[in-house]
Amino acid sequence: AQKITQTQPGMFVQEKEAVTLDCTYDTSDPSYGLFWYKQPSSGEMIFLIYQGSYDQQNATEGRYSLNFQKARKSANLVISASQLGDSAMYFCAMREESYNTDKLIFGTGTRLQVFP
Amino acid sequence: GAVVSQHPSWVICKSGTSVKIECRSLDFQATTMFWYRQFPKQSLMLMATSNEGSKATYEQGVEKDKFLINHASLTLSTLTVTSAHPEDSSFYICSARPMGLADNEQFFGPGTRLTVL
């Protein structure tokens, strides 16, 4: 079974608008971390935001926020005030932390395009 | 922030030759580094976990004799694609997490694009 599911292969958003990128996950590990990475066309992976399974509050980093709904096993990324430079691939990833491993499992990604 | 470099950034080789890719943590030490492969328009797939001073741990379906990993120091891991074939053409990305840091971030290298003719 897929551990990380991103159901949106592509999304469009107008500049200055907010956009939500979906991510659901599947794990039986009570301790896990959820990550979002941005990958521009140049290829490098850029860390955006992290949410721990025991964190009480949703993570926020500048224009990025993570809508963490533990019971639904979802960790959607919200980008506010989109900019043209936000156009990229976005990957959701999970790390199962009970086994003391840093291994990341990635979703299939969502390509976001921001238009003027 | 911590920086991870990869060398080369791109390489073209003939079928049957071997190619070595280096992954270096420039300003931190990492006991563990990870190697990923990414085919065009697809996600990153973990190939192996590289442990300093010990054998790498390979993911299911990854041939350890074909993808040789050496983690000789706390700042360097190498991936050698042996007897490369066109189907090995891909984008290879490494990542590392700084030792002793409570931070949750894993730092990625810029990737190496391998094309096998």
Interface residues (C-beta under 8 A of the other chain):
Chain A: G33 F35 Y37 S42 G43 E44 M45 I46 F47 Y50 G52 F91 T101 D102 K103 L104 I105 F106 G107 T108 G109
Chain B: T32 F34 Q42 S43 L44 M45 L46 T49 F91 I93 S95 R97 N104 E105 Q106 F107 F108 G109 P110 G111 R113
